[in-house]
Amino acid sequence: MTTLRILAEVTGGRISQGHDDVAVTSAAIGSSDVAEGGLFCAVPGLHAHGAQYAASSKAAAVLTDPAGEEILQAQASDIPRLIVDDVRAWMGPVAAEIYGYPARKLSIIGITGTSGKTTTSYLVEKALLAKHSVGIIGTTGTRINGRPIPTQLTTPEAPTMQSLLATMVDEGVTHVVMEVSSHALELGRVRGIDFDVAAFTNLSQDHLDFHPTMEDYFQAKSRLFTGADSSSLFNDAPSGSADTDLAVGANEPEGAARDPHARATSAVPAAVICVDDEWGQRMAALAARRHGPSGGAVAPVLAVRTTGTAKEPADPFSAQTAQAEAQPIPTWTLDDVHVTASGRQEIRFNTGTDQELEYSIGLAGSFNVANSAVALACVAQLGEDVEAAAQHLRDVQVPGRMQAVDEGQDFLAMVDYAHKPGAVAAVVRTLADYLPSPTGRIGIVIGAGGNRDQDKRPKMGYQAALVADAVFVTDDNPRDEDPRPIREAIVQGAEAGFAERGVEKMAVTLANIADRAEAIEAAVQWAQTGDAIVVAGKGHETGQLVAGVVHEFDDAQRLRAAIKSVLAGRKQQINTGNQGGM
């Protein structure tokens, strides 16, 4: 039984008078989600403080901050409460205590990066399922041994996360694969979790509505590799650390107590890092420095490289790279990729051992070569048989990620989640590699979400137009924004991209079509024999968010329906023409 006294020992918080022995059996961040006997984690919100809703909840007690305590006092509330300086900083460790530290009973792999998290997590899940009971938490939801459990966020809030992990333990799960977003790391959603393996896919522009700069974005991602969001909250940073802002405990509440249940170890996970870009090289150097010398069977940091050779990063990366070079990081290097006539990718990696790793995947794109290697490297870091695991990747498909839609048409049609400049660039380049005909053209349906990073919108259009022959700009999830300026920004970027290529306006198509279904149909109407089109942005999503209302919308279903309609129309035209010639 967890009492407020125990939680005060965990957090160093202050209990309202006479409530030390009040017991709590669960935790939640939403007042309506609190069960009888539960702890309501009342955090300050954008428009109101959660403490205002404590009285209407079923909570046995409230975890809140001084501002929340003032609200409760003003309400003359007698609900028991635990007051801490920063509720978000403590929700994870508190929920972990309440649910019995479920993460410690699991092998947990955390995957972060701008793109590729979902695909990589699916690949790790598939590689492990042959021998283990596996749970997965990510963008497409939560699954336990393949059984879906609805969730709202890529990385759920800390109380929900700990509850999910406890459920997985109860159901016999041994391994958990988790997408870890930068929002989750910044907002403390994975605090209270010690990861066994942390993986990094890549970093490119996204979420700059939340992170002020790319450097801030990187710093948030790097927390996964420093142990700063584990249950061991107050380990000292290594002496001489240049990244003092990344030191474990650097951002914890001042004067807070040491978690008495924290592991004695540093809780810095084994790392797998794709070093195809300079951000990855910097992350690998940072992770290597956090680990220090190692003589174990598993490398503390394992790098994956699929493109060229390592580049010397520009300042301020060079100091970290130099430190890493003093202790070379084991690296898997791509030797060869062969795309078969059926579109499969046959892959060979040099793993730095006497034996090369050979396997194949049915996923298109060079980025999926990197994703698959990161997934297998995670398996290696767990001490599993990598060659055996690799054979289970052959038929993995990921909803809304380069998902082919085939209704017997003579052109390629796909759906992808690409909703940031780097991902758009990767998708159109992949289409160029997979064109059914040497003379085939490329078309893309593209939009951008409202209430999100505005700077990326023209860049998305620009990247699309650098390769595509037709760009159909449409609405994505406008949310609370007027969608017209969003589309116009993408159109401006696309115009710049076409100009950069030096193509005549008459030789390309650039359309601004607000209705997403109409834009998809226009792209299908445009496509001819040997062409390739992709509907980008929403991927697996089944709704379109407009002015606070979610409208049913599934890109794959709409694309399939459009293809059927267009094919039927073309067939009718042919039949009509044949009859006219009789």
N, C-alpha and C positions, 0 to 999 in steps of 0.2 A: 504494500500500500504506500502510495506516494503522498506525503503531506507537504504543506507549505513550508514547514521547518526544513525538510530535506531540500526543497527547491531553493530556499534561501541559502543553504549551504553551497549549493551548486553555483548560484549567481552572485552571492554577496548582497542580495537585495534585502529590503525591509518589509516586514509583514505588518499589516494593520493589527492593532492591539487586540490580543485575546484570540487570535485565529491561527496560532502555530500548528495546531493539530488537525486543521481542516484537510480532508483528503480529496484528491482529484484522481479521476480514472481515465481521462482522455484530454485532448487539447484541440482547439480550433481557432482560426483567425477571423472567421465570420460569425457574427452574433447569432445568426439563424442556424448556423451549423453546429453550435455547441450542444452536446448531449447532456442529459441529466448527470450531475456529478462531474461535469467537465470543467476545464480551465479555459476561460476566454482570454485570448491574447489580443489586447486592445491597443492597436498601433495608431499613430497619427496618420490620417489620410489626406488626400488632396483637398477635400472640401470639409471634412469634419473628423474629429478624433473618435476612434472606436469606443472609447469609454462612455460616450454619450448613449450608446446602445446596450450597455451592460445590464441595465435594469430589465430590459425586454428579453434577455437571453435566459437560458436554463442553467447558466453557469453556477457551479459551486463556489468559484473564486475567479478573480481577474488578475492577469499579469499585465501591468501597465507601467507608465513612466510618470514623472512628477506632474506633467501637464494633465495626464489622465486622472491622477490622484486629486488634483484640484477640482476637476469636473465632478468626480464622485462625491467629494466633500460638499460641493455646492448643491448637489442633489440630495444631500443628507442620506446617502446610500450606506447601508450597513453590510453590503456584500463584502466578504473577505477578499483581500487583495495583497499581492506581492508587488512591490514597487522597485523597479530597476531603472538605471539611467537610459538604457536603449533596449526597447522590447525586441526589435528585430535581431539585435546581437545575441539575444538569449533565448529566443523561441526554439531554436534547434536543440541546444543542450537541454532545455527544460522538457521539451517533448520527448527527447531521447530517454531521459530519466523516467518519465511517466510510462513510456511503452517498453521499458526494460532494455534499452540499448540494442535494438534489433540489428543494427548495422554490424555489430561485433560478431554476430552469428552468421554473417554472410560474406562472400567474396564479392566486392563491389568494384565495377569498372566504370569510371566517369569519363565521358567524351565531350570535349568542348571544341569550339572553332566556329567560324562564320558559316561555312558550308560543309556538308558531308556528315553532320552528326547523326542524322536519322539513318542514312544508308549504312554508315559504319556500325551503328548500334544493331541494326538488323543482321549484319554480317557476323558480328560477334555472337549475337544470340544464336544464330543458326550453327555456328562453329561449336558452340558449347552444348547445345541441346542433345546431341547424340549421347553424351555421357552424364549430363547434369540436369537438374531441375532449375529452370531459368526464368527470372522475371525481367521485364524491360519497362523503363519509364522514359517517355519522350514526347516528341511533337505529335505523333499519331496516336498517343494515348498510352495506357498501361496494359501490359499483358502478363499473365502468369501461365507459363507453359503453353503459350499460344492463345489463352482465353482472354478476351478483351475486358478491361475495366475502365469505364469512362473517367477522364480527368480533364482539367481545363487548361493547364499551363504546360509548356515544354518541361520545366522543372517545377513541380508543385511547391506550394508554400511549406515551410518547415514542419508544422504540425501534421499536415496531410501527408507529407513525405514519410515522417516517422510512423504514422499509422499504416501507410502502405507497406513499409518494410516489415512492420510487425505482422501484418496479414500474410506476407510472403513467407516469413519464418514459420507461422502457424500452418501454412500449406505445404511445407517441406521444401521450399525453394533454397537452393544452395548458392546460386550466383545471380547477381543483379547487374544489368547493363543500363546505364543511366546517361541520358543527354543532360549536360550541365550548361545552361545558358549564362551569358555574362550578367544578365539581370539577376539570376539566381545567386551568382557569386557575390554580386554587389549588395544584394538585399539579404544575404545570410540564409538562404533557403537550404543550403546543404551543410550548415554548421551542425555539429553533432554527428557527422558521418566521417569515418576514417576510410578513405578509398584505398583499395589494394593496388589498382592501376589507374593512372590518369593519362588520357590521350588527347593530343592536339592535332586537328586536321589542317587548318589554315586560318589566315586572318585577312579580311578585306573590308571595304567600307560597308557598314551597316550599323543601325542603332545609334547613330550620332545625334538623335533626338534625346537619347538617354545618357550617353557618354559624351562629354564636351569635345573630346579629341580622340584620334586614333590611339594616341599614347594612353589615355585613360581607359580606352577599350582593351588595349593589350594588358594593362595593369590588372583590370578586372579578371581577364582570362587567366592570368598567371597565378592568381590565388589558388587555383586548383593544384598547382605544382609545388607550392611552398608549404602546404599544410595549414595555411591560414584559415581555412574553413572546416577543419577537422574537429574532432572532439577535444584534441589536445590544443587548447586555445592559447596557452600562455608559455610555450617554449621560447627560449631566447633565440634571437637571430644569430647566425654565425658571425664570428668576429670578422671585421673587415668587409662586411657586406655592403656593396655599393647600392643595392636596392633596399634601403632602410624602410621605405614605405611598404615593402612587401614582407617585412619581417613578421613572423608569427606573433600575433597579439598586438601588432602595431595599431590596429584600428579598433581594439576592444575598449569597452567602457573603462574610464580611468578609475583606479582604485578597486576594480572588481576582484572577486575572490578567485583563486585557482580552482578549476573544476576537480573535485576530489576523485571523480570517476574516470578522469582522462588516462589514456594509455601512458605508460612510462616511456614509450618510444617517441620519436619525433613525429610520427604519423605522416611523414612525407611519402607519398605513394611512389611506387615504381612508375616510370614515365615512358610513354611512346609518343614521339613527336615527328610529324612530317616536316622536313627541313627544305621543302621545295621553294619556300620564300624566305625573305630575310627575317620576318617575324618568327617563323619557325626556328630558324637558326638561333635567334636571340632567346627564344623560349627554352631550347635545348641547353644552351649555355647556362641559363638561370637555374634550370632544374638540376643540372650536373653540379653546380656550385652548392646548391642546397643539400644535395646528397653527400658530397665529399667522396673520399676514396672508398672503393668497394672491392671486396674480394669474393663476393658471393657468386652462386651459380647463375642467378638472374641479374642482368645488368641493371643498375639503378635507372639509367636512361638509355633507351633504345631509339635510334633515329631511323627514319624511312626517307629515302630519296628516290624520286621517279624522274626528275628532270635535271640534266646537265650535272655540274659539279657545284660544290658549295661556293657561294660568293662572299667576299669579305664585306660584311655589313658596314654601312656608314655609321658615324658616331650618332647616338651614344652606344651603339651595339658592340663596337670593336673591343672594348675592354672586357666585356663578358665573353666574347668569342675567344679572345686570347687566353682567358682563364680556362675555358673548356678545352682548348688545344693542348694545354699542359697535361690533361688526362683525356686522351682520345675517346670519343663517344662511339660505341659499336653502332654500325649503320648497315641497314639493308638497302642495297642499291639495285635499281631496275636494270636487268640485262636485256630483256627483249619482250615485246608485245606483238602478237600476231592476231589480226582480226580475221576470223573465218568467214566463209561465204554466207553463213547463217547469222553472222553478227556477233558470235561469241568472241571473247577476248582470251587468248591463251597467253599466260603470263609466266615469266621466269625472273626470279630475284636471286641475287648473290647475297646471302645472309652473313657473309664473313666467315663461314665454316667450310668444311670440305665438301659439303653437299648443298646443291642449289635447291631452291624451293620452286616447284612448278605446279601450276593450278590453272583453272579456267573459270570465268564468270560469264553470266549472260547479261550483265549490266553494261550499257554503252558508255563510252567516254573515258578519256584519260584520267579525269578526276576520280572515276570509280576504280581505276587501277590503284591510285593512291589510297582511296578509302579501304579497299580490300586488303592492302598491305598493312595499313594501320590496324585493321581488325585482327589480322593474323598475328601481328606483333603483340597486340594485347593478350592474345591467347598464349603466346610464347612467354610473356612476362608472368603469367599465372603458373608456368611450369607444365603446360599441357603439350601433347604431341601435336606439333604444328602441321606436319605433313598430313596426318589423319584428319585434322580439323579443316584443312584447306579443301579437301574433297567434298565437304558439305556446303561449299559456297556455290557450286555449279549452277543451281537453279533458283537462287535467291532473287526475288523480285520485291521492290519496295513501292508501295502505293504513292502515285504522284511524283515519282522520281524517274525521269526518262521512261515513263510508262507508255508503251506502244498501244495505240488504238487501231485495230484492224477489222475492217468490215469488207475486205476483199477489194479495196481501192488500189489503184496503180500508183499511189504516192504514199510516202511515209508520213504518219501522223502520230504525234506524241504529246504528252502532258508532263510538265515539270514544275517544281516548286520554286524555280529561280525567281527571286524577288530582290536581288541586289546586283550592282554592276558586275562584280566578278563572276557571279553565277550565270548571269545572262551571257556574258562573253564565253564562258565555258560551254554553255548549251548550244549556242549557234555554231561554235567551232566543231562541236561533236556532230551536229547535223551535217556540216560540210564533209566530215569524214564518212558519214553513213548515207550519203545521197544514193538513191537507187540507180541513178543514171549520171554519167559524166557531164551531161548537159543540164542536169537538174538544177532547180532554183530552191532558195530557202525563204520561208516565210515565218514570221513570229507574231503571235498575239501577246501584247504586253500591257501591263498597267502598273500602278504603284499604290500602296496603301496610304490612306489618310491618317493624320495625326502621328506621323512617323517622320523619319529623317527626310527633309525636303531636298537636301543637297544631292542625294543619290538619284533623284528622278531624271534630270537631263542626262546623267551619266549612264543610266540604264538604256535610254533611247539611243545614246551615242554608241554604246557597245553593240547593241542590236544591229544598228545600221552599218557598222563596220564590216559586217559579214552578210547579213540578210539582203534579199532582193525585194522583200515586202515586209513592212512593219505596220501592223494593225494596232493602233493605240486605243485602249479602252479602259473602262473602270475596273479596279481591283476591289478592295474593301475601302470605300471612301471614308467610312466611319462618320465623323462629324464635320468633315471638310466639304466645301464645294468641290466636286470632282473635276470641273472644267479646268481650273488652273493646274491641277495635277496632270491632266492629259496634255495640256499645252506645254508644260515643262518637258515632258517626255518627247513630244513632237519636236521641240526646239533642239533637243539633244540628238534626235534621229536625223534632223536636217544637217546638223554639224557633222554627223558620222558619214552621211552620204557625200557631203562636200569634201570631207577628208579623203574619201576614196576617189573623188573626181568623176563620179558617175553622173550622167545626164538625168534630169528629173523624169524624163519620159521613159527611161530605162528601168526605173524602180517604182514601187508602190508605197505610198505613205498615207494611211487613212486614219482619221480621228473619228471613232465610232463609240459613242457613250455606252450603248447597250452591249453588254458582254456577249450575250448569245448571238446578237447580230454580227459582232466582230468575228466570232468564231466561224459563223456561217460564211462570212465574206472571205475569210482565209481559206476555207474549204473550197468555195467557188473559184478562188484564184488558183488553187493547186491543180497542176496538170501531171501527166504521166512523167514519172521520174523525179518529181519534186519532193520536198520535205517541209512539213510545217510543225510548229510546236506552240502549244498554248501554255504560256509561262505565268508563274506568279502564285497560283493558289494550290496547285498540286493535289494533295489528298483532301483538301477542305471541301465541305459539303454545304457551305453557306456563304452568302455575300452580305457583309455588314454595311448597311446604309442608314445613316441618321439614327443610330441606336436600334435598328431593326435588322434581324438576321433573316435574309430571304434564302430559301432553298436554292442552292446552285452547286452543281458538281461538274467541274471542267471536263472530266472524262466522259460523263454521260452526255453532256451537251455536245461535245466533239463527236461522239459516236452517232448521236441523233442527226447532227448536221451532215455527216458523211453519208448516212443512209438516205437522207432527203436529197442531197445533191446527186448521188448515184442514181436514185430513182428518177430524178428529173432528167438526167443525161440519157438514161435508158429510154425514157419516154420520147425524148427528142429524136433519138436514133430510130425508134420504131415509127414515129410520125414521118420522119424523112424517108424511110423505106417504103411506107405506104403511099407517100406522095409520088414516089418514082415508079409505082406499078402501073 
